[in-house]
Amino acid sequence: MTSSLLERCNFPLQDASNYREAIALAFERVIASGQVILSGGVQAFEEAFAAWLGDGFTAEHCVGVGNGTDALELALRCAGVTPGDGVIVPSFTAYATVASLLRIGAVPHFADVAPSRPVICPLEVERLLAGRHSTRRIRAVIAVHLYGEACDLRSLRDICDHRSVALIEDCAQATGTMYEGGSIGTWGDFASFSFYPTKNLAALGDGGMLVLGRQSDLSRLRTARRLRTYGWNREREAVEFGVNSRLDEVQAWILWAKLKDLSKSISARRSLAGRYRDLIGPWAGQEGISLPGDGINWKHSYHLYVITVHPMVRTNILSRGVADGIPYAVHYPLACHQQAYIAQRLEATPVHLPHTERLAASVLSLPLNPYLTEQDVQAVSSHLHALVSVV
Ligand SMILES: Cc1ncc(COP(=O)(O)O)c(C=O)c1O
């Protein structure tokens, strides 16, 4: 029986069914090991992930945790962020990015995105750091590689070094993105990854990785591992603050198996994205549509394929998509500073981020995952063309 476009768009289920054998084997390995928490699977995956990150990274730098939000929270804690400290963060991101710093009691300082990109603008970061208040020390900058698109890491690294603040890369959506020939996640003092089932490298449930920068000293490496388990030392004595956020053994073995295929799966995403560009590119400009693509020193991993369209056109596309069985989506209709919980807290000092607000009103995600076919991309492109040319 052949599957439909809608079924192929369900990446978590497609992926689970593609990796049925590896998943069964993961359970077998855990049962055979006789040790179900923080054992061979987590160790093997931390080693494999370090090798995948490349030169200078070892298993010591990679700490498997419960999810990407925890990985960010632990990165912030390792960076010394305490209640009341400021953290510069883009408002245009998954809400989880901001939730991680709120959990510590830190204060978000929202930076706008770059004028024609969905990622943080280094000039904005510089402006916020230059104007920082002495009462609210800014300790960290979170650079979110949204949709799989790389931030301007070279500029951000320079700014953070110059101002002595920690750079944290939120790579939840960017596993497989390349920057200046190396993997994303290797420029920050810390990086966080998510293996949520929709992500480029997907667990069959939750999972995450905290990555410590190459320069981390022994004390930082030890602290990060202790943070993941109640602040326990080897003797199981709590010597500092800690949480419970352990990567599950079964998930670790599944991720270990899938990591071997990651480059193949990113290539498939990139080639479908290339087809979208071939098919939509020739008429996109005249319809006011912009398409994503690589930068001069980085390569997109296309976790999401996000275009921008006129807001009124978007509303029409979304409703026709539902009727015609094409799951267009919006990531994200509200920026973080527009979410009720944050907006209430910003009431006294409202934030206005023009580029962010424009993006929130105009971004549109087209279906994309490695299980889609050439015909799917053609069908979506034609559907889109028919809708934008009648408006
Ligand atoms: C940009 C970004 N940061 C952080 C996270 C949090 O990851 P998780 O859902 O694994 O906690 C996500 C996941 O949705 C994300 O997209």
PDBQT file of the ligand as one rigid body, heavy atoms in Angstrom, charges set to zero:
ROOT
HETATM    1  C1  LIG A 401      15.203  26.145  19.241  1.00  0.00    +0.000 C 
HETATM    2  C2  LIG A 401      14.845  25.146  20.305  1.00  0.00    +0.000 A 
HETATM    3  N1  LIG A 401      15.447  25.224  21.504  1.00  0.00    +0.000 NA
HETATM    4  C3  LIG A 401      15.183  24.347  22.483  1.00  0.00    +0.000 A 
HETATM    5  C4  LIG A 401      14.281  23.319  22.310  1.00  0.00    +0.000 A 
HETATM    6  C5  LIG A 401      13.968  22.412  23.437  1.00  0.00    +0.000 C 
HETATM    7  O1  LIG A 401      14.198  21.056  23.163  1.00  0.00    +0.000 OA
HETATM    8  P1  LIG A 401      13.336  19.941  23.902  1.00  0.00    +0.000 P 
HETATM    9  O2  LIG A 401      11.970  19.922  23.332  1.00  0.00    +0.000 OA
HETATM   10  O3  LIG A 401      14.124  18.687  23.627  1.00  0.00    +0.000 OA
HETATM   11  O4  LIG A 401      13.350  20.282  25.349  1.00  0.00    +0.000 OA
HETATM   12  C6  LIG A 401      13.618  23.199  21.079  1.00  0.00    +0.000 A 
HETATM   13  C7  LIG A 401      12.647  22.121  20.838  1.00  0.00    +0.000 C 
HETATM   14  O5  LIG A 401      11.523  22.302  20.516  1.00  0.00    +0.000 OA
HETATM   15  C8  LIG A 401      13.913  24.137  20.048  1.00  0.00    +0.000 A 
HETATM   16  O6  LIG A 401      13.296  24.064  18.842  1.00  0.00    +0.000 OA
ENDROOT
TORSDOF 0
